Amino acid sequence: MTTPVLGSIRQRSTFRALSRPAGRAARGPIRVKYVPNPEAAHDPFVEVGFAISRHCGNAVVRNRLRRRLREAIREGAAELAEGAYLVTTDRAAADLEFARLRELSLSALRAAGSPAP
């Protein structure tokens, strides 16, 4: 299996599709929505978007949290199903240690991307 390419969600249609996700998951203060890749791509591609509200803190706090989440997800991108993921958080996520943030975010992403039993 090849390593998936990690990118940002750029198309409006993808955000619209995420309003009716194929999968959802929550782990601690992190919530994830997932939709599979609509086109049959040759290479696996994972798109990730972040929706971090002002309730999480000021711009400095939100941007730091977004950067930390992006790095945590990049480290575990090989384990994810191809498609688009939307990650949202609570204020408590900003106070987590990086190892715990990585553990919770990857767990939520894997759960959202896996087929329902």
PAMAR-589437 format. One record per atom (N, C-alpha, C): atom name; residue in one letter; residue number from 1; x, y, z. Coordinates in pm, 1 decimal, m for minus. Layout:
- CA,A,NUM,X,Y,Z;
...
This chain:
- N,M,1,84.6,m118.3,0.0;
- CA,M,1,0.0,0.0,0.0;
- C,M,1,88.9,124.2,0.0;
- N,T,2,52.1,221.5,m82.1;
- CA,T,2,129.6,344.5,m87.7;
- C,T,2,83.8,440.4,20.4;
- N,T,3,172.5,531.6,56.7;
- CA,T,3,139.0,630.4,158.1;
- C,T,3,44.7,733.0,98.2;
- N,P,4,m66.8,764.6,163.5;
- CA,P,4,m160.6,860.4,108.3;
- C,P,4,m101.4,1000.8,106.3;
- N,V,5,m146.2,1077.2,8.4;
- CA,V,5,m108.1,1216.9,m0.6;
- C,V,5,m202.3,1295.2,90.0;
- N,L,6,m146.3,1380.6,174.3;
- CA,L,6,m226.8,1458.3,268.3;
- C,L,6,m241.8,1598.9,213.6;
- N,G,7,m365.1,1646.0,202.6;
- CA,G,7,m391.5,1779.1,150.3;
- C,G,7,m503.2,1847.5,224.9;
- N,S,8,m532.3,1969.2,183.3;
- CA,S,8,m639.6,2047.7,244.3;
- C,S,8,m765.9,2037.1,159.3;
- N,I,9,m878.5,2052.0,223.4;
- CA,I,9,m1005.1,2054.2,150.5;
- C,I,9,m1014.8,2190.2,81.8;
- N,R,10,m1035.4,2188.9,m48.7;
- CA,R,10,m1038.2,2313.1,m124.6;
- C,R,10,m1168.2,2333.3,m201.3;
- N,Q,11,m1245.5,2228.7,m219.8;
- CA,Q,11,m1364.5,2239.8,m302.7;
- C,Q,11,m1490.0,2254.1,m217.8;
- N,R,12,m1577.3,2340.5,m262.4;
- CA,R,12,m1703.9,2363.4,m192.9;
- C,R,12,m1787.9,2237.1,m190.0;
- N,S,13,m1781.9,2158.9,m297.1;
- CA,S,13,m1861.7,2036.1,m303.0;
- C,S,13,m1820.2,1937.4,m193.0;
- N,T,14,m1693.5,1937.2,m157.2;
- CA,T,14,m1647.1,1849.0,m49.1;
- C,T,14,m1703.8,1894.3,84.0;
- N,F,15,m1701.5,2024.6,110.6;
- CA,F,15,m1760.5,2075.8,233.8;
- C,F,15,m1910.2,2047.2,237.8;
- N,R,16,m1976.6,2059.4,123.0;
- CA,R,16,m2119.3,2029.4,116.5;
- C,R,16,m2143.6,1881.5,147.7;
- N,A,17,m2059.2,1794.4,93.6;
- CA,A,17,m2072.4,1650.0,119.7;
- C,A,17,m2051.5,1619.4,267.3;
- N,L,18,m1964.5,1694.7,334.1;
- CA,L,18,m1939.0,1672.5,476.1;
- C,L,18,m2057.0,1710.8,564.4;
- N,S,19,m2155.0,1782.6,509.0;
- CA,S,19,m2275.1,1812.9,587.9;
- C,S,19,m2360.2,1686.6,607.0;
- N,R,20,m2337.7,1585.3,520.7;
- CA,R,20,m2401.7,1453.5,535.8;
- C,R,20,m2292.0,1347.6,533.7;
- N,P,21,m2220.3,1334.5,643.8;
- CA,P,21,m2102.7,1246.4,644.1;
- C,P,21,m2138.6,1098.9,637.8;
- N,A,22,m2046.3,1023.4,580.4;
- CA,A,22,m2059.6,877.3,577.6;
- C,A,22,m2014.0,817.0,709.6;
- N,G,23,m1930.1,889.7,782.5;
- CA,G,23,m1881.1,842.4,910.8;
- C,G,23,m1856.8,957.5,1006.0;
- N,R,24,m1876.5,931.1,1133.3;
- CA,R,24,m1852.5,1029.6,1238.8;
- C,R,24,m1783.9,959.8,1354.2;
- N,A,25,m1706.5,1038.1,1428.0;
- CA,A,25,m1645.0,983.2,1548.6;
- C,A,25,m1604.8,1098.4,1639.2;
- N,A,26,m1597.3,1070.1,1768.0;
- CA,A,26,m1551.8,1168.6,1866.6;
- C,A,26,m1464.1,1097.5,1967.4;
- N,R,27,m1355.4,1162.4,2000.4;
- CA,R,27,m1264.2,1112.8,2103.4;
- C,R,27,m1224.6,1233.2,2187.5;
- N,G,28,m1269.5,1235.5,2311.0;
- CA,G,28,m1239.5,1348.7,2397.9;
- C,G,28,m1292.8,1477.5,2336.7;
- N,P,29,m1208.6,1580.8,2325.3;
- CA,P,29,m1254.7,1709.0,2271.8;
- C,P,29,m1249.0,1716.6,2119.1;
- N,I,30,m1218.7,1606.6,2050.7;
- CA,I,30,m1202.8,1608.1,1905.1;
- C,I,30,m1317.2,1532.6,1839.2;
- N,R,31,m1379.0,1597.8,1740.4;
- CA,R,31,m1487.7,1536.8,1662.9;
- C,R,31,m1447.3,1536.3,1515.3;
- N,V,32,m1483.3,1429.0,1445.5;
- CA,V,32,m1443.9,1414.1,1305.8;
- C,V,32,m1563.3,1368.8,1223.6;
- N,K,33,m1577.2,1427.3,1102.5;
- CA,K,33,m1673.2,1382.1,1002.1;
- C,K,33,m1592.4,1333.4,882.3;
- N,Y,34,m1645.4,1233.2,812.4;
- CA,Y,34,m1572.7,1172.4,700.7;
- C,Y,34,m1665.2,1146.8,583.2;
- N,V,35,m1615.2,1171.9,462.8;
- CA,V,35,m1680.6,1128.0,339.5;
- C,V,35,m1574.0,1061.6,252.4;
- N,P,36,m1608.7,950.1,187.3;
- CA,P,36,m1510.4,884.4,100.8;
- C,P,36,m1481.4,969.8,m22.4;
- N,N,37,m1368.4,940.4,m86.2;
- CA,N,37,m1329.3,1013.0,m206.0;
- C,N,37,m1428.4,980.3,m317.2;
- N,P,38,m1498.8,1081.8,m373.1;
- CA,P,38,m1601.4,1052.2,m473.3;
- C,P,38,m1545.4,999.6,m605.3;
- N,E,39,m1428.4,1047.3,m646.9;
- CA,E,39,m1368.4,998.6,m770.7;
- C,E,39,m1276.9,881.0,m738.8;
- N,A,40,m1274.0,785.9,m826.6;
- CA,A,40,m1180.7,673.8,m809.1;
- C,A,40,m1042.8,723.3,m851.9;
- N,A,41,m961.0,758.8,m756.0;
- CA,A,41,m828.6,814.3,m784.6;
- C,A,41,m725.7,702.5,m798.1;
- N,H,42,m620.5,731.2,m873.1;
- CA,H,42,m512.0,634.0,m888.3;
- C,H,42,m430.8,625.1,m760.9;
- N,D,43,m404.1,738.9,m700.3;
- CA,D,43,m326.5,743.3,m576.7;
- C,D,43,m420.1,772.5,m460.7;
- N,P,44,m395.7,712.4,m346.6;
- CA,P,44,m477.2,745.2,m230.8;
- C,P,44,m457.5,891.4,m192.6;
- N,F,45,m565.2,957.9,m158.7;
- CA,F,45,m557.6,1099.6,m124.8;
- C,F,45,m644.5,1125.8,m2.9;
- N,V,46,m587.7,1190.3,95.7;
- CA,V,46,m659.3,1224.2,218.0;
- C,V,46,m664.9,1376.1,227.6;
- N,E,47,m786.2,1430.7,235.3;
- CA,E,47,m804.8,1574.5,252.8;
- C,E,47,m852.4,1598.4,395.1;
- N,V,48,m795.3,1698.4,459.8;
- CA,V,48,m833.5,1729.2,596.8;
- C,V,48,m863.6,1877.6,606.8;
- N,G,49,m977.7,1909.2,668.1;
- CA,G,49,m1015.3,2047.2,696.2;
- C,G,49,m1034.6,2062.9,846.0;
- N,F,50,m1015.7,2183.8,892.9;
- CA,F,50,m1028.9,2212.0,1035.7;
- C,F,50,m1132.0,2321.7,1056.3;
- N,A,51,m1222.1,2301.2,1150.9;
- CA,A,51,m1320.9,2401.3,1189.0;
- C,A,51,m1302.8,2425.8,1339.1;
- N,I,52,m1225.1,2526.9,1370.4;
- CA,I,52,m1193.6,2557.5,1509.8;
- C,I,52,m1257.4,2692.0,1541.6;
- N,S,53,m1357.3,2690.8,1628.0;
- CA,S,53,m1435.8,2811.4,1653.5;
- C,S,53,m1364.8,2907.0,1749.0;
- N,R,54,m1418.6,3024.0,1758.6;
- CA,R,54,m1363.9,3125.7,1848.1;
- C,R,54,m1379.1,3088.5,1994.8;
- N,H,55,m1465.6,2993.6,2023.4;
- CA,H,55,m1482.2,2947.5,2161.5;
- C,H,55,m1355.7,2877.7,2212.2;
- N,C,56,m1269.8,2834.2,2118.8;
- CA,C,56,m1145.1,2767.3,2157.6;
- C,C,56,m1038.5,2865.4,2203.6;
- N,G,57,m1054.7,2992.0,2172.5;
- CA,G,57,m956.9,3092.0,2212.9;
- C,G,57,m936.8,3196.2,2104.7;
- N,N,58,m839.0,3282.6,2127.2;
- CA,N,58,m812.0,3386.7,2028.6;
- C,N,58,m738.9,3326.4,1908.1;
- N,A,59,m703.5,3409.6,1811.5;
- CA,A,59,m643.2,3361.3,1687.0;
- C,A,59,m512.9,3286.5,1711.6;
- N,V,60,m433.8,3332.1,1806.4;
- CA,V,60,m306.9,3265.1,1836.4;
- C,V,60,m331.6,3122.7,1884.3;
- N,V,61,m425.9,3105.0,1973.5;
- CA,V,61,m458.3,2972.4,2028.4;
- C,V,61,m515.7,2882.9,1918.9;
- N,R,62,m606.7,2936.1,1838.5;
- CA,R,62,m669.2,2856.5,1732.5;
- C,R,62,m565.9,2813.6,1627.2;
- N,N,63,m479.8,2904.8,1587.7;
- CA,N,63,m379.3,2870.3,1487.0;
- C,N,63,m277.8,2770.1,1539.6;
- N,R,64,m238.4,2783.3,1665.4;
- CA,R,64,m146.0,2686.9,1725.7;
- C,R,64,m211.1,2548.7,1730.2;
- N,L,65,m337.5,2544.1,1769.9;
- CA,L,65,m409.7,2416.9,1775.5;
- C,L,65,m420.3,2355.6,1636.3;
- N,R,66,m450.3,2436.4,1535.9;
- CA,R,66,m459.5,2387.4,1398.2;
- C,R,66,m324.7,2330.5,1351.5;
- N,R,67,m215.2,2399.1,1379.9;
- CA,R,67,m82.6,2349.9,1341.4;
- C,R,67,m48.8,2218.8,1412.3;
- N,R,68,m81.0,2210.8,1541.3;
- CA,R,68,m52.9,2088.7,1616.8;
- C,R,68,m135.9,1972.0,1563.5;
- N,L,69,m263.3,1996.0,1533.8;
- CA,L,69,m348.2,1890.4,1478.3;
- C,L,69,m297.5,1845.7,1341.8;
- N,R,70,m260.5,1941.2,1258.1;
- CA,R,70,m210.4,1907.9,1124.7;
- C,R,70,m86.4,1818.2,1132.9;
- N,E,71,4.4,1849.7,1223.2;
- CA,E,71,125.8,1769.2,1238.4;
- C,E,71,93.5,1631.0,1295.1;
- N,A,72,3.0,1625.0,1390.2;
- CA,A,72,m36.4,1495.8,1447.6;
- C,A,72,m98.9,1406.6,1341.1;
- N,I,73,m180.9,1465.2,1255.4;
- CA,I,73,m247.2,1387.6,1150.0;
- C,I,73,m146.7,1347.0,1043.5;
- N,R,74,m53.6,1434.4,1011.4;
- CA,R,74,48.7,1402.6,911.0;
- C,R,74,129.1,1279.6,952.4;
- N,E,75,158.3,1267.5,1081.0;
- CA,E,75,235.7,1153.3,1130.6;
- C,E,75,160.8,1021.3,1114.9;
- N,G,76,28.6,1023.5,1116.2;
- CA,G,76,m48.5,900.3,1106.9;
- C,G,76,m129.3,887.5,979.7;
- N,A,77,m97.9,965.3,876.6;
- CA,A,77,m177.6,966.7,753.6;
- C,A,77,m178.6,832.4,681.7;
- N,A,78,m75.2,753.2,698.1;
- CA,A,78,m67.8,624.0,629.2;
- C,A,78,m177.5,528.0,674.6;
- N,E,79,m233.0,549.0,794.2;
- CA,E,79,m334.1,458.9,850.3;
- C,E,79,m476.3,497.6,811.8;
- N,L,80,m493.1,610.6,741.8;
- CA,L,80,m626.9,662.9,716.5;
- C,L,80,m683.0,616.2,583.2;
- N,A,81,m815.8,600.5,580.3;
- CA,A,81,m884.8,569.4,455.9;
- C,A,81,m886.9,694.7,369.5;
- N,E,82,m878.0,676.5,237.5;
- CA,E,82,m879.7,794.0,151.5;
- C,E,82,m1017.1,858.5,153.9;
- N,G,83,m1018.6,989.7,145.7;
- CA,G,83,m1141.3,1065.6,150.0;
- C,G,83,m1117.2,1199.0,216.6;
- N,A,84,m1225.9,1263.1,259.3;
- CA,A,84,m1216.6,1395.0,321.9;
- C,A,84,m1261.7,1386.0,466.9;
- N,Y,85,m1187.0,1452.6,553.9;
- CA,Y,85,m1215.0,1454.9,696.7;
- C,Y,85,m1229.4,1599.8,741.2;
- N,L,86,m1328.3,1627.1,824.6;
- CA,L,86,m1343.6,1758.6,885.3;
- C,L,86,m1326.3,1741.9,1035.8;
- N,V,87,m1227.4,1810.6,1091.5;
- CA,V,87,m1193.5,1798.6,1233.1;
- C,V,87,m1241.2,1923.3,1306.3;
- N,T,88,m1318.9,1904.6,1411.8;
- CA,T,88,m1360.9,2015.0,1498.1;
- C,T,88,m1317.4,1982.7,1641.3;
- N,T,89,m1300.1,2088.0,1720.6;
- CA,T,89,m1249.8,2067.3,1856.6;
- C,T,89,m1323.1,2153.0,1957.5;
- N,D,90,m1306.1,2114.7,2083.4;
- CA,D,90,m1349.3,2195.6,2197.3;
- C,D,90,m1228.0,2269.5,2250.9;
- N,R,91,m1249.7,2359.0,2342.9;
- CA,R,91,m1142.7,2437.0,2404.9;
- C,R,91,m1039.8,2347.8,2475.1;
- N,A,92,m1084.2,2236.0,2529.3;
- CA,A,92,m995.5,2146.9,2604.2;
- C,A,92,m882.9,2090.1,2518.2;
- N,A,93,m900.1,2084.9,2385.7;
- CA,A,93,m796.2,2029.7,2298.5;
- C,A,93,m669.7,2114.5,2300.6;
- N,A,94,m682.5,2243.9,2322.9;
- CA,A,94,m566.3,2332.7,2324.1;
- C,A,94,m475.0,2304.9,2443.2;
- N,D,95,m528.6,2245.2,2548.4;
- CA,D,95,m450.6,2218.7,2669.1;
- C,D,95,m387.6,2079.5,2672.5;
- N,L,96,m415.1,1997.0,2571.4;
- CA,L,96,m362.1,1859.9,2569.8;
- C,L,96,m214.6,1857.5,2531.5;
- N,E,97,m141.9,1761.1,2588.0;
- CA,E,97,m5.1,1736.8,2544.6;
- C,E,97,m9.1,1682.2,2402.4;
- N,F,98,100.1,1702.1,2327.7;
- CA,F,98,100.3,1662.7,2186.9;
- C,F,98,75.9,1512.8,2169.3;
- N,A,99,136.4,1429.7,2250.7;
- CA,A,99,119.0,1284.8,2237.4;
- C,A,99,m28.1,1245.8,2255.0;
- N,R,100,m93.3,1305.8,2352.9;
- CA,R,100,m235.3,1276.5,2376.6;
- C,R,100,m322.0,1331.7,2263.7;
- N,L,101,m289.3,1450.6,2213.2;
- CA,L,101,m362.0,1509.7,2100.9;
- C,L,101,m350.6,1420.5,1978.0;
- N,R,102,m230.5,1369.3,1951.2;
- CA,R,102,m208.8,1279.3,1837.3;
- C,R,102,m289.2,1151.1,1854.4;
- N,E,103,m285.4,1094.7,1974.3;
- CA,E,103,m357.7,969.8,2000.9;
- C,E,103,m508.0,986.7,1978.6;
- N,L,104,m566.6,1092.3,2035.3;
- CA,L,104,m710.7,1115.5,2022.7;
- C,L,104,m750.4,1147.5,1879.0;
- N,S,105,m671.6,1232.1,1812.4;
- CA,S,105,m709.1,1272.3,1676.5;
- C,S,105,m698.8,1154.4,1579.6;
- N,L,106,m593.5,1077.0,1587.0;
- CA,L,106,m580.1,962.3,1496.8;
- C,L,106,m684.4,855.6,1525.8;
- N,S,107,m716.8,835.8,1651.4;
- CA,S,107,m820.5,739.8,1687.4;
- C,S,107,m955.7,782.7,1629.6;
- N,A,108,m987.8,910.8,1640.9;
- CA,A,108,m1113.6,962.8,1588.2;
- C,A,108,m1116.1,954.6,1435.4;
- N,L,109,m1005.4,986.4,1370.7;
- CA,L,109,m999.4,979.9,1224.8;
- C,L,109,m1015.5,836.9,1175.0;
- N,R,110,m946.8,742.0,1239.3;
- CA,R,110,m960.2,601.3,1199.0;
- C,R,110,m1103.2,551.7,1220.2;
- N,A,111,m1163.5,588.8,1332.1;
- CA,A,111,m1301.1,543.3,1360.3;
- C,A,111,m1400.3,601.3,1261.3;
- N,A,112,m1382.8,727.3,1224.8;
- CA,A,112,m1475.6,790.8,1131.1;
- C,A,112,m1460.6,731.3,990.9;
- N,G,113,m1337.0,696.8,952.1;
- CA,G,113,m1311.9,644.8,819.1;
- C,G,113,m1335.8,497.6,801.2;
- N,S,114,m1355.1,425.8,910.3;
- CA,S,114,m1378.0,281.6,897.5;
- C,S,114,m1526.5,255.3,875.3;
- N,P,115,m1558.8,150.1,799.7;
- CA,P,115,m1698.8,118.4,775.3;
- C,P,115,m1771.2,77.4,903.5;
- N,A,116,m1897.3,109.7,909.2;
- CA,A,116,m1978.2,75.3,1026.2;
- C,A,116,m1993.9,m76.1,1036.2;
- N,P,117,m1997.3,m130.5,1158.4;
- CA,P,117,m2011.4,m276.4,1173.7;
- C,P,117,m2148.1,m325.2,1134.4;
